[in-house]
Amino acid sequence: MSRVSLDRGWSPRLTDATVLGRWPHLVGPDIADHCTPVSLRDGELVLQAESTAWATQLRQLQRQLLTRLAAAVGKDVVKRIRVVAPSGPSWRHGPRTVRGRGPRDTYG
């Protein structure tokens, strides 16, 4: 199977899918419970943190995470980690918007 994946050029995609699919096993349940891998492209792993506090914590743990991932899946699979904080609520409902402060304008 590995020979077929190499012949067809699937090997990089399979290793990317391995990182995303085995995320809790690779980093442990403590970290996996508080962040989700979003994508892995060109060696950059994007992580979505559940809170801004966890985003800060993951940024501080980047070096350890890169070491752990390199030992598990290979040295050149994950080269960088970009941590994305959770997004705030969106007040946009529909295709049209009005400039201004949004829903706070109607509060008195």
MDAnalysis code that builds the backbone (N, CA, C; Angstrom):
import MDAnalysis as mda
import numpy as np

u = mda.Universe.empty(324, n_residues=108, atom_resindex=np.repeat(np.arange(108), 3), trajectory=True)
u.add_TopologyAttr("name", ["N", "CA", "C"] * 108)
u.add_TopologyAttr("resid", np.arange(1, 109))
u.add_TopologyAttr("resname", ["MET", "SER", "ARG", "VAL", "SER", "LEU", "ASP", "ARG", "GLY", "TRP", "SER", "PRO", "ARG", "LEU", "THR", "ASP", "ALA", "THR", "VAL", "LEU", "GLY", "ARG", "TRP", "PRO", "HIS", "LEU", "VAL", "GLY", "PRO", "ASP", "ILE", "ALA", "ASP", "HIS", "CYS", "THR", "PRO", "VAL", "SER", "LEU", "ARG", "ASP", "GLY", "GLU", "LEU", "VAL", "LEU", "GLN", "ALA", "GLU", "SER", "THR", "ALA", "TRP", "ALA", "THR", "GLN", "LEU", "ARG", "GLN", "LEU", "GLN", "ARG", "GLN", "LEU", "LEU", "THR", "ARG", "LEU", "ALA", "ALA", "ALA", "VAL", "GLY", "LYS", "ASP", "VAL", "VAL", "LYS", "ARG", "ILE", "ARG", "VAL", "VAL", "ALA", "PRO", "SER", "GLY", "PRO", "SER", "TRP", "ARG", "HIS", "GLY", "PRO", "ARG", "THR", "VAL", "ARG", "GLY", "ARG", "GLY", "PRO", "ARG", "ASP", "THR", "TYR", "GLY"])
u.atoms.positions = np.array([
    [0.823, -1.199, 0.000],
    [0.000, 0.000, 0.000],
    [0.864, 1.258, 0.000],
    [1.944, 1.216, 0.777],
    [2.814, 2.393, 0.824],
    [3.488, 2.642, -0.530],
    [3.788, 1.564, -1.273],
    [4.388, 1.720, -2.594],
    [3.407, 2.388, -3.559],
    [2.145, 1.996, -3.501],
    [1.125, 2.596, -4.367],
    [0.963, 4.080, -4.042],
    [0.953, 4.412, -2.750],
    [0.790, 5.820, -2.371],
    [1.990, 6.655, -2.813],
    [3.181, 6.082, -2.780],
    [4.361, 6.804, -3.268],
    [4.321, 6.984, -4.779],
    [3.920, 5.928, -5.500],
    [3.854, 6.002, -6.959],
    [2.846, 7.034, -7.432],
    [1.763, 7.169, -6.735],
    [0.712, 8.103, -7.158],
    [0.826, 9.485, -6.533],
    [1.800, 9.690, -5.663],
    [1.994, 11.002, -5.048],
    [1.053, 11.284, -3.897],
    [0.515, 10.250, -3.290],
    [-0.444, 10.425, -2.196],
    [0.227, 10.501, -0.835],
    [1.495, 10.192, -0.761],
    [2.179, 10.063, 0.519],
    [2.089, 11.322, 1.387],
    [2.331, 12.527, 0.854],
    [2.197, 13.719, 1.702],
    [0.780, 13.915, 2.238],
    [-0.214, 13.629, 1.427],
    [-1.600, 13.787, 1.882],
    [-1.955, 12.777, 2.963],
    [-1.406, 11.577, 2.845],
    [-1.677, 10.561, 3.859],
    [-1.046, 10.922, 5.193],
    [0.156, 11.494, 5.169],
    [0.777, 11.895, 6.431],
    [0.032, 13.073, 7.047],
    [-0.459, 13.990, 6.208],
    [-1.277, 15.085, 6.722],
    [-2.540, 14.550, 7.381],
    [-3.177, 13.590, 6.735],
    [-4.391, 12.999, 7.298],
    [-4.086, 12.227, 8.573],
    [-2.905, 11.665, 8.675],
    [-2.510, 10.963, 9.897],
    [-2.435, 11.926, 11.073],
    [-1.855, 13.094, 10.856],
    [-1.762, 14.091, 11.930],
    [-3.143, 14.538, 12.359],
    [-4.002, 14.847, 11.409],
    [-5.340, 15.339, 11.750],
    [-6.202, 14.243, 12.363],
    [-6.086, 13.031, 11.859],
    [-6.927, 11.941, 12.335],
    [-6.502, 11.371, 13.673],
    [-5.201, 11.378, 13.958],
    [-4.689, 10.816, 15.204],
    [-4.304, 11.894, 16.203],
    [-4.864, 13.069, 16.084],
    [-4.500, 14.214, 16.914],
    [-4.522, 13.914, 18.413],
    [-5.594, 13.354, 18.972],
    [-5.577, 13.079, 20.422],
    [-4.472, 12.112, 20.837],
    [-4.182, 11.142, 19.997],
    [-3.120, 10.179, 20.311],
    [-1.734, 10.827, 20.225],
    [-1.550, 11.764, 19.294],
    [-0.241, 12.379, 19.092],
    [0.123, 13.391, 20.174],
    [-0.849, 14.178, 20.628],
    [-0.537, 15.250, 21.590],
    [-1.032, 14.967, 22.999],
    [-1.854, 13.963, 23.151],
    [-2.380, 13.647, 24.475],
    [-3.763, 14.232, 24.688],
    [-4.530, 13.645, 25.612],
    [-5.912, 14.085, 25.810],
    [-6.039, 15.488, 26.421],
    [-5.073, 15.916, 27.227],
    [-5.176, 17.239, 27.849],
    [-5.165, 18.356, 26.813],
    [-4.263, 18.272, 25.867],
    [-4.176, 19.303, 24.829],
    [-5.289, 19.113, 23.806],
    [-5.582, 17.885, 23.433],
    [-6.587, 17.615, 22.405],
    [-7.986, 18.035, 22.842],
    [-8.260, 18.052, 24.154],
    [-9.573, 18.475, 24.633],
    [-9.792, 19.971, 24.480],
    [-8.720, 20.738, 24.321],
    [-8.833, 22.193, 24.315],
    [-8.470, 22.845, 22.989],
    [-8.131, 22.043, 21.978],
    [-7.859, 22.611, 20.663],
    [-8.187, 21.586, 19.581],
    [-8.425, 22.094, 18.396],
    [-8.784, 21.251, 17.256],
    [-7.872, 21.594, 16.084],
    [-7.272, 20.590, 15.449],
    [-6.496, 20.887, 14.245],
    [-7.436, 21.220, 13.087],
    [-7.193, 22.354, 12.453],
    [-8.063, 22.812, 11.373],
    [-7.518, 22.366, 10.021],
    [-6.231, 22.591, 9.792],
    [-5.651, 22.211, 8.507],
    [-4.151, 22.006, 8.660],
    [-3.597, 21.298, 7.694],
    [-2.153, 21.098, 7.602],
    [-1.784, 21.211, 6.140],
    [-1.177, 22.339, 5.787],
    [-0.791, 22.585, 4.395],
    [0.620, 23.139, 4.346],
    [1.418, 22.577, 3.487],
    [2.805, 23.023, 3.281],
    [3.592, 23.097, 4.586],
    [3.349, 22.155, 5.481],
    [4.078, 22.092, 6.737],
    [3.553, 22.994, 7.831],
    [2.483, 23.749, 7.571],
    [1.915, 24.632, 8.592],
    [0.632, 24.018, 9.149],
    [0.652, 23.736, 10.441],
    [-0.508, 23.180, 11.133],
    [-1.260, 24.319, 11.795],
    [-2.542, 24.451, 11.482],
    [-3.384, 25.494, 12.068],
    [-4.246, 24.853, 13.150],
    [-4.160, 25.403, 14.361],
    [-4.924, 24.909, 15.503],
    [-5.940, 25.948, 15.938],
    [-7.170, 25.515, 16.195],
    [-8.235, 26.382, 16.718],
    [-8.350, 26.104, 18.214],
    [-8.027, 27.089, 19.030],
    [-8.102, 26.935, 20.480],
    [-9.518, 27.212, 20.955],
    [-9.901, 26.610, 22.089],
    [-11.258, 26.804, 22.597],
    [-11.419, 28.120, 23.345],
    [-10.331, 28.739, 23.783],
    [-10.396, 30.024, 24.478],
    [-9.107, 30.783, 24.217],
    [-9.109, 32.065, 24.546],
    [-7.900, 32.855, 24.362],
    [-6.805, 32.414, 25.326],
    [-7.187, 31.937, 26.497],
    [-6.195, 31.438, 27.444],
    [-5.493, 30.202, 26.883],
    [-6.252, 29.313, 26.265],
    [-5.641, 28.128, 25.669],
    [-4.840, 28.486, 24.425],
    [-5.230, 29.521, 23.710],
    [-4.438, 29.965, 22.555],
    [-3.064, 30.428, 23.020],
    [-3.023, 31.175, 24.110],
    [-1.749, 31.615, 24.669],
    [-0.921, 30.429, 25.138],
    [-1.565, 29.483, 25.814],
    [-0.869, 28.296, 26.306],
    [-0.284, 27.482, 25.152],
    [-1.051, 27.321, 24.071],
    [-0.571, 26.556, 22.920],
    [0.590, 27.260, 22.221],
    [0.571, 28.587, 22.198],
    [1.686, 29.314, 21.602],
    [2.963, 29.088, 22.404],
    [2.823, 28.973, 23.718],
    [3.991, 28.716, 24.557],
    [4.472, 27.268, 24.432],
    [3.586, 26.348, 24.083],
    [3.931, 24.935, 23.947],
    [4.336, 24.543, 22.528],
    [4.452, 25.498, 21.624],
    [4.718, 25.184, 20.223],
    [5.966, 24.335, 20.039],
    [7.037, 24.685, 20.705],
    [8.289, 23.956, 20.516],
    [8.151, 22.500, 20.955],
    [7.487, 22.265, 22.101],
    [7.284, 20.898, 22.572],
    [6.359, 20.119, 21.638],
    [5.324, 20.783, 21.140],
    [4.411, 20.118, 20.211],
    [5.117, 19.733, 18.912],
    [5.956, 20.627, 18.393],
    [6.694, 20.319, 17.169],
    [7.637, 19.137, 17.370],
    [8.272, 19.078, 18.538],
    [9.160, 17.957, 18.835],
    [8.387, 16.648, 18.916],
    [7.236, 16.691, 19.586],
    [6.423, 15.487, 19.740],
    [5.872, 15.005, 18.399],
    [5.418, 15.936, 17.562],
    [4.890, 15.574, 16.250],
    [5.987, 15.048, 15.332],
    [7.179, 15.634, 15.399],
    [8.292, 15.164, 14.572],
    [8.685, 13.740, 14.940],
    [8.638, 13.425, 16.224],
    [8.978, 12.066, 16.649],
    [7.919, 11.053, 16.208],
    [6.664, 11.487, 16.126],
    [5.573, 10.562, 15.810],
    [5.364, 10.359, 14.309],
    [5.423, 11.436, 13.514],
    [5.065, 11.318, 12.099],
    [6.184, 11.677, 11.134],
    [7.269, 12.198, 11.626],
    [8.380, 12.556, 10.739],
    [8.785, 13.998, 10.918],
    [10.044, 14.267, 10.604],
    [10.621, 15.587, 10.871],
    [10.049, 16.700, 9.993],
    [9.780, 16.416, 8.736],
    [9.386, 17.473, 7.800],
    [7.890, 17.570, 7.554],
    [7.077, 16.873, 8.325],
    [5.627, 16.911, 8.108],
    [5.045, 18.206, 8.656],
    [5.323, 18.517, 9.918],
    [4.846, 19.757, 10.543],
    [6.060, 20.619, 10.830],
    [6.146, 21.763, 10.149],
    [7.288, 22.667, 10.331],
    [6.932, 23.871, 11.189],
    [5.669, 24.306, 11.112],
    [5.207, 25.483, 11.857],
    [3.837, 25.190, 12.435],
    [3.534, 25.856, 13.536],
    [2.199, 25.774, 14.128],
    [1.661, 27.191, 14.241],
    [0.447, 27.391, 13.727],
    [-0.225, 28.683, 13.867],
    [-1.465, 28.451, 14.712],
    [-1.563, 29.176, 15.810],
    [-2.682, 29.020, 16.734],
    [-3.680, 30.139, 16.483],
    [-4.938, 29.766, 16.296],
    [-6.017, 30.720, 16.048],
    [-6.916, 30.734, 17.271],
    [-7.178, 31.920, 17.795],
    [-8.065, 32.056, 18.944],
    [-9.514, 31.890, 18.491],
    [-10.396, 31.592, 19.402],
    [-11.810, 31.446, 19.012],
    [-12.367, 32.777, 18.515],
    [-13.293, 32.678, 17.601],
    [-13.894, 33.895, 17.048],
    [-15.081, 34.317, 17.908],
    [-15.329, 35.603, 17.931],
    [-16.454, 36.135, 18.692],
    [-17.756, 35.940, 17.948],
    [-18.867, 36.265, 18.593],
    [-20.164, 36.097, 17.915],
    [-20.322, 37.098, 16.781],
    [-20.967, 36.673, 15.743],
    [-21.223, 37.533, 14.604],
    [-22.635, 38.085, 14.698],
    [-22.750, 39.391, 14.509],
    [-24.067, 40.027, 14.559],
    [-24.649, 40.175, 13.165],
    [-23.986, 39.666, 12.158],
    [-24.457, 39.787, 10.791],
    [-25.449, 38.665, 10.506],
    [-26.598, 39.035, 10.041],
    [-27.628, 38.065, 9.668],
    [-28.163, 38.471, 8.302],
    [-27.633, 37.879, 7.269],
    [-28.099, 38.194, 5.931],
    [-27.030, 38.886, 5.116],
    [-27.321, 39.119, 3.847],
    [-26.303, 39.664, 2.947],
    [-26.090, 41.172, 3.071],
    [-27.033, 41.911, 3.638],
    [-26.907, 43.365, 3.707],
    [-26.524, 43.807, 5.111],
    [-25.671, 44.826, 5.178],
    [-25.266, 45.373, 6.468],
    [-25.316, 46.892, 6.410],
    [-25.400, 47.505, 7.560],
    [-25.401, 48.956, 7.682],
    [-24.191, 49.339, 8.517],
    [-23.463, 50.345, 8.055],
    [-22.300, 50.789, 8.799],
    [-22.734, 51.400, 10.125],
    [-21.907, 51.261, 11.114],
    [-22.215, 51.808, 12.426],
    [-21.827, 50.812, 13.493],
    [-22.352, 51.005, 14.673],
    [-21.970, 50.185, 15.795],
    [-22.787, 48.895, 15.901],
    [-23.700, 48.690, 15.037],
    [-24.449, 47.441, 15.040],
    [-25.612, 47.453, 16.009],
    [-25.889, 46.339, 16.668],
    [-27.077, 46.219, 17.509],
    [-27.032, 47.108, 18.745],
    [-25.876, 47.644, 19.101],
    [-25.820, 48.524, 20.276],
    [-26.492, 49.855, 20.034],
    [-26.695, 50.229, 18.766],
    [-27.317, 51.523, 18.462],
    [-28.759, 51.604, 18.929],
    [-29.422, 50.496, 19.132],
    [-30.840, 50.503, 19.468],
    [-31.093, 50.362, 20.959],
    [-30.052, 50.379, 21.785],
    [-30.224, 50.129, 23.201],
    [-30.455, 51.383, 24.017],
    [-31.185, 52.305, 23.555],
    [-31.535, 53.413, 24.412],
    [-30.965, 54.651, 23.983],
])
